Amino acid sequence: MKFAKLSARDEAAAYDAAQAVVETHRRLARFLEVGQTLDRIDQFVALTLSRLRCRSCFLGYKVNGTPPFPSHACLSVNHCVVHGTHDYYKKPIKSGDVVKIDIGVYRDGWVGDAAWTYVFGEPTEEVRRLCEVGKESLRRGIAELQPGQPLINWARTVQDYVEGECGLHLVRGLGGHGYGRKLHAPPHVANTVPTTAAEWPDAHTTCAPGMLLALEPMIAIGTSQAAQSRGAWPVFIADGSQSVHYEHDVLITADGPRVLTEGLDDLPDVIG
């Protein structure tokens, strides 16, 4: 699998797209409050993207026989871990809810794609720990993505930490991906070490300058198993336990991984 080194102009454009996602999250964090609906949040994302000269790369997206994705952002509440739509959950957000918001944009021909988890009201110790583990797993995993090193190093590090050290569960069947001018491109980046070569064919793909990766651990308290209704987008944790989702855009350079979505880690976890 070969990756062309990005020109300085292309690298700047990819960075700008990633930073448009960060700025959307930044404005969203100031907007969010208890009592809002997912529909209202999605409308705010749409308006913000327009003001930033972007458009959603999720709206209308099709995959695996599902209908076109109907929302500007993925909005996933509590045991819904990813791909929640603005209309799957109609109740107002209440104190204690954990909402994962994944935002993807097209800006000047390049994609930016990053998710953050927001806790409404004071989190329990269990939820606080879940959030901290999610962010730390992302940090540790990214550090392993050095030029010439295989992608499986990411999965080993993330899995050893989340499941081995912390006793939590990475959701099977979900993972990160390459991107660039398209939302999804090779390679697939699993969050867990495969048990067979067929399970993750890209596991031993080596990191190379020019590779753009959207990296995203999805973590649950009770199980690694997900559940999804046929023909529907939202993905749920099978046992109904709480979940988090964090995602950064990363460019592999000759000097190591560069986080294009820098600034996300400064966002608040708790919406008061």
N, C-alpha and C positions, 0 to 999 in steps of 0.2 A: 504494500500500500504506500504510494508516493504522495507527498504533499509539497506543493510549490511554496517556496519562501515568499512571504507577502512583501510587496513593495512598501516603502515608507508611507506612500499615499493610502494604500489599502489598509495598512495597519492602523493608521490614524482614523480611517473611516469605520473600521471595526470597533475601535475604542469609542468613537463618538456614539455609535449605536448602543454599545454596552452602557455608556454613561447616560443615555436617554432613559434606559430602564432604571438606572439608579436614581435619576432625578424624579422619575414617576413614582418610585417607591418613597422617596423623600417627601414629596408632596402628599402622597397618600397617607403616610404615617401621621402627618399633621391633620388630615381630614377625618380619619377614622374615629369613631366613638361608639359606645354601647347604644343599641337601639336601631342602628342602621340595618338595612337589608342588603343581601348580595346584589340585588338589582341596582340599588343606589350606588353601591361601591363600583360596580362595573360601569355605570354611566360616568362616574368621576374619572375612571381610568380612560375611557374613550375621549372625554373632553381634554384631559391632560395630554394624551398622545397627540391629539390634533394641535394643541398649542405648542408642542415640541416638534412639530413638523414630522411626525411619525404616523404609522398606522399599525394596528395590531397584526401580528403574523399568526395569531391563533384563530381569529374570527374567520369562519368558513373553512377551516382546515379539515381535511378528510383523511381517515386512516382506518384500516381493518374493518371496513364495512359499516362503520358508524356513520350517522348523519353528520353534515357539516357542523363543526363546533360553533355554537350559537353566541359565544360571549367574547368580549375583548380581552379578558383575563381569565385564568383558571382560579376559581374561588372555592376552597375546600375546607369544610368545617369539621373539627374534631376528628372522628374516625374516618372521614373522607380524607384520603391522604393526597391525592392529585386529581386533576382534570374535572374538578367540580365546575358546574355551569351556574350562571346567574339565576337560573330558575329552578334548580333541583332542590333548593332549600329556601323556603319562603319565609320562615320565621325571622323576626329581628334578632340580631346578634345580642347575646346577653353576657353579663359578667361571668367569667369562667370559660367562655368559648375560646378555642384555639383555631385561628383561621390562617390557612396557607394561601398566599397570593403569588401566583406565578405570572409574570408579565413578559411578553415577547413582542418585539417591534421590528418593523422594517424602517430603516432610515438611510436614505441615499444609497439604496441597493444592498445594504448590509443588515444582518440580523443581530439583535441583542436579546438575551433570554436569561432571566434570573428570577429566583423565587426567594421569598422571605416568610417567616412564620411570626404572626402577631398574636399575642395573648391579651384578651380583653379582661380588664380587672386584675387584681393581684393573683399571680399564679400560685398554685399549690407547690410544695417542694418537689413533688414528683414531676410536674409539668416544667418547672424551672430547670430541673436536672436534664430532662429530655431535650429542652432547647439548648442548653449548654453543650450537651454531647453532640447534638446536630451540628452546631457551629464548629466545634473543635475537630470533629471528624473531617469536615470539609478542609479545614486548615492543614491538618496532618496529611490528608491524602494529596492535596495539591503539591505539597513540598516534595512528594515522591516522583513527580512527573518531570524528571530531568531528561534532557536529550540523550537518546540512545538506550533509555531504560524502558522496559515493557509496561504496558498499561496494567498488567496484573499486579504490579507493585502498588498501584492505587488501591485496588480491591483488598489486597492483603492488609495494608495499613488500616484502611477504614474498618474492615471486618474485625481485625484483631482488637481495635479500640472499642467499637460499638458493642460487639457481642462478647468478645473475650474479656475485656476489662470492665465494661459497664453493664453487661447483662441485659442489654436491650436488643431489638431485632431490626435488622435491615430488611426491607420489604422485597421479597423475591419477585423476579419478573419485571422489575423497574430499574432504570439506570440512566446514565447520561449519554451524550452523543456528540458527534462532530456537528459543526454548523459553519456558516459563513454567509454566502449569498442565499442559501436555503436554510430553512429552520432545522431540518434533520439531514445529516450526511454521515458517512462512515468516519470514524469507527464507532461502534457501540461501546459504552464504558459501563460495565457491570459494577455493582458495589460489593459483590461477594465473589470469592474464588470459585471457579467452576469445578464441578466434580467430574465432568467429561469435556473433551475438546469440543464436541458438538454444542455444548451448552453455551459457550462463548467463543466463537471462532476468532474474534479480534483480541483475545486476551494477551497474546504475545506480540501484538503490533507495537513497535517501538516509537517512543515519542520523538518527533522530528520538528525542527524549526519550521514555522508556518502552519502547524496544526492548531486549529481552533476547537476547543472542547467546552461543552456545557456540562458541568459536573454537579451532580445532585443526589446526595444521600437522602433517602426517605426512610424514616425510622419510626417504629411503633413500640409501645410498652409491652404488649402481651404476646404478639405472634409475628412471624415473618410472612404469613399468608395473606394475600389480598383477595378481594371479591369484587366482581363487576357484573352488572346486569347485561344481558345480551342486547346489543344495539344502543347502549347508553354509554355516556362518557365517564361519569364519576367512578373512581376506584376507591374502595373502602377497605379498611382493615377488617379481616374476617371475624375477629372476636369482639369487635366494637371498641377496642382500646384506643387511647389517645395517640396521635401521630404528629410528626413535624416534617418539614421539607425545606431544605436550604439549597440554593444553587448559585454558583459563580460561573462567569465566562472567563476562560483562561486561554491565552496564547502561549504556545511553546516557542521559546526563542533559543538562540545559541547559548544564552547565559542561564537558561532555566525557565520555569513557568512565570508568566506575567499575568496577574489578575486584572482583567479589563473592567470588571465591575467593582473596582476599588471604591470604597465608600459605603457599600452595603453593610459592612460590619459595624458601622457607626449608627445604624438605624436603631430605634428603640424596639425592645422586645415586648414591652408592656404598654397597652393602650389604656390610659386611666379613665 
